[in-house]
């Protein structure tokens, strides 16, 4: 679907928020690493960590990362996106979903959004549907770094947390531009001729 220049201009701020949150979480992983490094340097001797704890946290981290990706593919599958788009589209078309409120916000911007064609207003409503699962996924990635930090606190060995932090960072980096890709995919779905049928 060809999106209007007005829609693209109005959508820019909506895409900034996930990017800022993602950058904040990535920075916090580096902060965790700094804390882990500082804790590790407070002791001259490394305390062996119970292997059961290491294994348990490694398994929990693996399950968390797999779970985050399964959730990602489930939440953003073509069928689910189409179902959400159709629900929003029909709600706007039938008047079941009211226009965006102009209270306590930039009234000119909201008025411009409410004046967009129906399909573009539908895409705007999809931001909320994308944003919540996005936050859940990146929070799951973040938790993996915390598991590593726990091991460093227990062992005074910085290297215990490195694989966890690196895994969290790699998975977080894959999320850059993800909301934009989902909305672009949603635009393709809503732009099909048979969508309105």
C-alpha positions as CSV (number, residue, x, y, z in Angstrom):
1,X,0.0,0.0,0.0
2,X,1.3,3.4,-0.9
3,X,1.4,5.6,2.2
4,X,0.9,9.3,2.0
5,X,3.6,11.7,2.9
6,X,1.4,13.1,5.6
7,X,1.0,9.7,7.2
8,X,4.8,9.2,7.1
9,X,5.4,12.5,8.7
10,X,2.9,11.9,11.4
11,X,4.3,8.4,12.1
12,X,7.9,9.5,12.7
13,X,7.4,10.3,16.5
14,X,5.6,7.0,17.0
15,X,8.7,5.1,15.8
16,X,11.1,7.1,18.0
17,X,9.7,5.8,21.3
18,X,10.5,2.1,20.7
19,X,14.0,3.1,19.4
20,X,14.7,5.2,22.6
21,X,13.5,2.4,24.8
22,X,15.6,-0.2,23.1
23,X,18.7,2.1,23.3
24,X,18.0,2.6,27.0
25,X,17.8,-1.2,27.6
26,X,21.0,-1.8,25.7
27,X,22.8,0.9,27.7
28,X,21.5,-0.7,30.9
29,X,23.1,-4.0,29.9
30,X,26.4,-2.2,29.7
31,X,25.7,-0.7,33.1
32,X,25.1,-4.3,34.4
33,X,28.4,-5.3,32.9
34,X,30.1,-2.4,34.6
35,X,28.5,-3.3,38.0
36,X,29.6,-7.0,37.5
37,X,33.1,-5.9,36.6
38,X,33.2,-3.7,39.7
39,X,31.9,-6.4,42.0
40,X,34.4,-8.9,40.5
41,X,37.3,-6.6,41.2
42,X,36.3,-6.2,44.9
43,X,37.7,-9.7,45.6
44,X,41.1,-11.2,44.7
45,X,39.7,-14.7,44.7
46,X,37.0,-16.2,42.6
47,X,34.4,-18.1,44.5
48,X,33.3,-21.3,42.7
49,X,29.6,-21.1,41.9
50,X,27.4,-24.0,42.6
51,X,27.2,-25.8,39.2
52,X,23.5,-26.4,39.7
53,X,22.9,-22.7,39.9
54,X,25.0,-22.0,36.8
55,X,23.1,-24.7,34.9
56,X,19.7,-23.6,36.2
57,X,20.4,-19.9,35.1
58,X,21.8,-21.0,31.8
59,X,18.7,-23.1,31.1
60,X,16.4,-20.3,32.2
61,X,18.2,-17.9,30.0
62,X,17.9,-20.2,27.0
63,X,14.2,-20.8,27.6
64,X,13.7,-17.0,28.0
65,X,15.4,-16.3,24.7
66,X,13.6,-19.1,22.9
67,X,10.3,-17.9,24.5
68,X,10.9,-14.3,23.4
69,X,11.4,-15.4,19.8
70,X,8.4,-17.8,19.8
71,X,6.3,-15.0,21.2
72,X,7.7,-12.6,18.6
73,X,6.7,-14.9,15.7
74,X,3.4,-15.7,17.3
75,X,2.4,-12.1,18.1
76,X,3.4,-10.8,14.7
77,X,2.4,-13.7,12.5
78,X,0.6,-12.7,9.3
79,X,-2.7,-14.2,10.5
80,X,-2.6,-12.3,13.8
81,X,-1.7,-9.1,12.2
82,X,-4.5,-9.5,9.7
83,X,-7.0,-10.3,12.4
84,X,-5.9,-7.2,14.4
85,X,-6.0,-5.0,11.4
86,X,-9.4,-6.1,10.4
87,X,-10.8,-5.6,13.9
88,X,-9.4,-2.0,14.0
89,X,-10.5,-1.3,10.4
90,X,-14.0,-2.5,11.0
91,X,-14.3,-0.7,14.3
92,X,-13.2,2.6,12.7
93,X,-15.5,2.0,9.7
94,X,-18.6,1.2,11.8
95,X,-17.9,3.9,14.4
96,X,-17.3,1.4,17.2
97,X,-13.8,2.9,17.7
98,X,-14.0,6.7,18.4
99,X,-11.5,9.1,16.8
100,X,-8.4,9.8,18.8
101,X,-9.1,12.2,21.6
102,X,-7.6,15.7,21.5
103,X,-7.6,16.1,25.3
104,X,-4.2,16.7,26.9
105,X,-2.3,16.2,23.7
106,X,-1.2,18.0,20.6
107,X,-4.6,18.8,19.1
108,X,-3.3,19.7,15.6
109,X,-1.5,16.4,15.3
110,X,-4.4,14.4,16.5
111,X,-6.7,16.3,14.2
112,X,-4.3,15.5,11.3
113,X,-4.3,11.8,12.3
114,X,-8.1,11.7,12.4
115,X,-8.3,13.3,9.0
116,X,-6.2,10.5,7.4
117,X,-7.8,8.0,5.1
118,X,-9.4,5.0,6.9
119,X,-6.6,2.5,6.1
120,X,-3.9,4.9,7.3
121,X,-5.9,5.6,10.5
122,X,-6.0,1.8,11.0
123,X,-2.2,1.6,10.7
124,X,-1.9,4.3,13.3
125,X,-4.1,2.2,15.7
126,X,-1.7,-0.7,15.0
127,X,1.1,1.1,16.8
128,X,-0.4,0.2,20.2
129,X,-0.8,-3.4,19.1
130,X,2.9,-3.5,18.1
131,X,4.3,-1.6,21.0
132,X,3.2,-3.8,23.9
133,X,4.6,-7.1,22.6
134,X,7.8,-5.2,21.5
135,X,8.3,-4.1,25.2
136,X,7.7,-7.6,26.5
137,X,10.2,-9.1,24.0
138,X,13.0,-6.6,24.8
139,X,12.4,-7.0,28.6
140,X,12.8,-10.8,28.2
141,X,16.2,-10.2,26.5
142,X,17.2,-7.8,29.3
143,X,16.4,-10.4,31.9
144,X,19.1,-12.7,30.5
145,X,21.8,-10.1,31.3
146,X,20.5,-10.0,34.9
147,X,20.9,-13.8,35.2
148,X,24.5,-13.4,34.3
149,X,24.9,-10.5,36.9
150,X,23.5,-12.9,39.6
151,X,26.3,-15.4,38.8
152,X,28.9,-12.6,39.0
153,X,27.6,-11.5,42.4
154,X,27.8,-15.1,43.6
155,X,31.3,-15.9,42.1
156,X,33.1,-12.5,41.9
157,X,34.0,-13.7,38.4
158,X,33.1,-11.1,35.7
159,X,33.4,-13.8,33.0
160,X,30.4,-15.6,34.4
161,X,28.1,-12.8,33.1
162,X,29.7,-12.1,29.7
163,X,27.9,-14.9,27.7
164,X,24.6,-13.8,29.2
165,X,25.2,-10.1,28.5
166,X,26.4,-10.8,24.9
167,X,23.4,-13.0,24.2
168,X,21.0,-10.2,25.5
169,X,22.8,-7.6,23.4
170,X,22.7,-9.7,20.2
171,X,19.0,-10.4,20.6
172,X,18.3,-6.7,21.4
173,X,20.2,-5.6,18.3
174,X,17.9,-7.7,16.2
175,X,14.9,-5.6,17.4
176,X,16.2,-2.3,15.9
177,X,13.7,-1.3,13.2
178,X,11.3,-4.1,14.2
179,X,8.2,-2.0,14.8
180,X,8.8,-0.2,11.5
181,X,9.0,-3.6,9.7
182,X,5.8,-4.8,11.4
183,X,3.9,-1.7,10.4
184,X,5.3,-1.9,6.8
185,X,4.1,-5.6,6.7
186,X,0.7,-4.4,8.1
187,X,0.5,-1.8,5.3
188,X,1.1,-4.6,2.7
189,X,-1.7,-6.6,4.3
190,X,-4.2,-3.7,4.5
191,X,-3.3,-2.7,0.9
192,X,-4.4,-5.9,-0.6
193,X,-7.6,-5.7,-2.8
194,X,-9.3,-8.4,-0.9
195,X,-8.7,-6.8,2.5
196,X,-12.0,-4.9,2.6
197,X,-14.0,-7.9,1.4
